[in-house]
Amino acid sequence: MLKPSTLAMILAGSRVDNLNVLTYYRPKSAVPFGGFARVIDFALSNLLHSGIEQVAILSQYRSYSLINHIGTGAAWDMIGRNRGVSILPPFKDNSDNLEHADWYRGSADAVYKNLDFVEYNKPEEILILSGDHIYKMDYQDIINYHHQKDADLTIAFVQVDKAKAHRFGIAAIDSEDGETGGRVTGYWEKPEAPESDWASLTVLIFKPEVLYQALKENQQTDSFEFGRDIIPRLMAQGKKVYGYKYLGYWGYTGTTEEYWQASMDLLGKNPPIDMEAWGLRTNMEHRGICDAQPALIRENATVHNSLVYNGCIVEGTVKNSILFPGVHVEKDAVIENSVLFFNNHVGENCKFNKVITDVNSVFGKGVCVGPELTEEAKDVTLIGWNNHIPDKMRIAEGATVYPNITVEQWASVKSVETGEVLK
Amino acid sequence: MSAKKEALVLLLAGGVGSRLNILVQSRAKPAVPFAGHYRIIDFSLSNVMASGLTKVGVLTQYKPLSLMRHLGMGEAWDFTGRSRGLKILPPHTGFQDSDWYKGTADAVRQNIDFLEKNPADEVVLLSGDHIYNMDFHAMIEYHRFKKADVTIGMMVVPISEIYQFGAGVIDDQNRIIDWEEKPEHPKTNLASMGIYVFDYKYLLDSLYKDKAEVDFGMHILPRAIDNDNVFAYPFYGYWRDVGTIQSYWEANMDVIRRDSGISPAEWGIRTNIEADGRPADRPPARFGDDAKVSCSMISAGCVVRGTVINSVLAPGVVVEEGAVVRDSILFADCTVGKNSSVDLTICDKRVRISGDSVVGAGNNHDVANIQQPSHLYTGISLVGKEAMVPSGVTIGRNCIVGSHTKEAAFSTKKIADGETL
C-alpha cells in the first residue's frame, strides 16, 4: 500500500459560545447530532470515504468527550500500518521556550505548535478542516482541483444567504473554472458589508511549504486564526489562492437555533441530510450504543416524522422530533419539534415544543417545556444535562436551564419564565 | 489465554436445529437472528460475560460461517485481552479420527487438547441454543458447595413437553438419583437446560474412559448419576429452547409483550452489531408522517411509512405507505411494498415483497404445511432469505417460500394454505 500523501488536520478545539449549555462540558465537535452520532462524525466519515487515512485532531476545550468518542479511530477505519488518528492536545515544552509554554492561542497557533508532527509525516498536501460542520464532500475532488491549479491554497466555499454572510469568511471568486471554482480575488473575514455570498466551509488545502512559512510569519503577530490571519496574509502576498465551489448541503450549527434547524433537516420525506446515503459512521462503542436494545414502541404510542434510535421506549406521542439512544417517553407525554439527547426520561403527560435537552435529565409528570403545542414555537428552549425536573414544572419558551441544578434548588423554583436563564 | 485458574467455558454451537426449517438453511441455530439485532447465541455469551468468565471455546460444526463472522474475536462480549479469549473449535482431523463430531461428548473429546491447555477447577458446558438469563458464577458456587462432580441446570416444565429434554429425578438434597433422556413416559417434570458444570478432572477422566460414549445426555450423565455425585441446580426464570418455529415466534413475541419475563436490555445482552462492509452505520429508525406503530420492536435503520403492529423488525426493514405488518418477525433489510400486508409470517434477511401482495392470508391457520406438517401447523408462514414476492400475490397460512425464490418462480398469483414454493 502506498504511504498516504494527504495529512488531514481537524480543528476540534473550540467551544462555540452560542451553543450555550450544549457546549459547557464538551467541544462543539462532540455535540450529539442525528439521533446517534456527533458533529465531528461528518468530517471523519468524509475523510473515510475520501480515502484519507492520516488524521490529526487538534483539541483543547474539554477534550474528554471528544477523545472518548474518537477512541482508536477504528470506527472510521483509521487503524492500520499507514493509517491513524492522532489527537494533539496542547502541551508544554522546555520552560525557556516561551512560544510553546502556552495553550493554543488560535487554530493557526495550534497547527504551528504541532509542526514537527506535520513535517514528520511529509505530506504532499495538508487538509485543514473544521470538525463543526454538517456536510458531505469528497475531499479528493478539491485536492484534484488544488493540484490542477497548482495552487498554494485552495479553499472550499458554499453560497449562503447574503444576510448571514457577515458571520463567515467571504470570498470573491473569479469565473476561471465556472461551476467548479476559480481564483480567489478577494477575501474578507466576517465582513460588516459582504461583497459576496460565497462563505468558507473551513476546508483548506495547503501546499506544505506555503503553510509552514505562513505559520512561522504569523507567530510574529498576536492573532492566530486561519480565517482572520493566515488566508488574508497569503492573499496579501499574492499567493495562488483558489476557491472550490461546494454545491451540496451545508449545516452550520453555530447557534442553538441553527443546530435545531439542521436537526430538522434530518426529517421529512426527502431530508436534505441523508445519513445513510452519506455513509455516516460513528463510534458505536461510545456510550455503549452498540449494546442498546432495538426501540420498543408500546401500545398507544404515536410516532410521526421522527427519528428514534435503539434503546428508546415510546409510550406517548413523538412528532417531528429526534430521540437519541435511551430516551424513554412515558404515556400521554407529547414531544414535538424537539431533540432529546441520550438517556432522557420524560414522565407521563409532559408536553415539549421545540426543546433541546442535553443528556441524562429526568422530567417528572406533567412538565411543560416550551410554548403550548397548539402554538408555533419561535425560540428553542434548552435544558442542560443531569437535571431532575419536578412534576408539573413549567419552563417557558426560550428559557435556558443550566446543567446539574440541584434538587434543593429545583424545589425552590416555581416556574422558569420566557427567556429566563436558570443557573 | 493464561494459566489463571478460572472456570473454562465450552459452548456447543454445532446444532443443526432442523425444526427451524429454512431459518437454518444457511446458518447454525445459534446464529439465527432473534429480537431485532440479536442472535440466539448472544444470550449464552452475554451470560458468560456477566458471570465474569473470560475463557470460552465455541464448538462449531454445522454451517459455521455466519456464526464465526458474528463471533469475530469476541470483542462484543469483552473476551479479548491478555488473559481472555474466545476460540472457535471446528471439527478437525487427528491421528486416527478424521470424523465429524458424533455427539456432544465426542465434540468435547476431540478438543481435549484445548481443555488440557487451559487448566481450571471447573468446566462450564453450555448450549448456544437457548434464550435465558443466568448467573453461572452462582451455579459454580453451588457446585463447589455440593462438592459435586457434575451439576446440571434444571427447571420445571409442563409434563407434556418433557419428552424433548433430559429429565432428572432428585432427592431432598437436589442430588440426581435417576435420569431419563427424552422419555416418552416421564417420571418427572424436571428438565435439563443443557447447562452443566463439570469438575475439570472429572470431565477429563470421563472423556478418556470410553470413547464409545459420544453424548453427554445419553451416555456420560447416566453413568455419572449411577456412580458419582451429580446435583441439580434449580432455575426459576425465563428459559426457552426456541427450537421450533412456534416456540421461536412466541419467544420473539415475548420480547415485545410487557411483563413476559424476557428483556434483552435488562439482562444486559450484547451483540456484535453487524458492519457487513456497510459504508454507513445504521442511522436511527425513521418514522413517516402516516406511520402507525404499536406493540413492536423497531431496530436502527428501519424506515416505517405504513403500519406495524405486534411485530419485531430487525435493522434496515422498510415498510412502505399503506403496508401492514402484523404479528410478524422481519429479519434485516426486508422490504414490504406499498399496500402489501404481512401477517403471522417470519421473513428471513433481504426478503422483498412488492406492492399489493398478501403474505399470510385467510383464516385456515390449522391447515398444516403439506411437506413439513410437524414444522408449520399453527398458521405461521415462512419466507426464505432473499426471496422476491411479486406484486399482487396472495400467500396463505403455513406456507414456505424457499430462500432465493425469484419472482418468475411464482407461476400463479396464489399460494394456497400449506403449500411450499
Interface residues (C-beta under 8 A of the other chain):
Chain A: G34 G35 F36 A37 S45 H49 K269 M275 E276 A277 W278 G279 L280 R281 T282 M284 C290 D291 A292 Q293 P294 A295 L296 I297 R298 E299 N300 A301 T302 V303 H304 N305 S306 L307 V308 Y309 N310 G311 V318 I322 L323
Chain B: A35 G36 H37 A76 I256 R258 S263 P264 A265 G268 I269 R270 T271 I273 P279 A280 D281 R282 P283 P284 A285 R286 F287 G288 D289 D290 A291 K292 V293 S294 C295 S296 M297 I298 S299 A300 G301 V308 V312 L313 A314 P315
